[in-house]
Amino acid sequence: MARVYEEWIAAFLFLMQITMSLNSRKSEKRADMLAVDLGYGESMVESLYLLEKINLGGEGSVIQRLLASHPRVTARIERLEVVLGIQDRT
């Protein structure tokens, strides 16, 4: 019986981690838009391209993407470029 409770607790904690990660990614998107509003959008894009270049923008497994605290670097670049009206630099 204790094993069943352990499995339920593990599943609950995993779902909570996913929920917290989703919230964190939403916050990062809002922070990116704040950077644009404050006039730092193009600098942000340049910084994200640098992160992508040094391979911090990898795709990862499905589980890694679910648990990621930040949106994918490439997704952030694409979103900022659309907002700023910048042509794709790749």
Beta strands, then each sheet from edge to edge (+ up, - down):
end
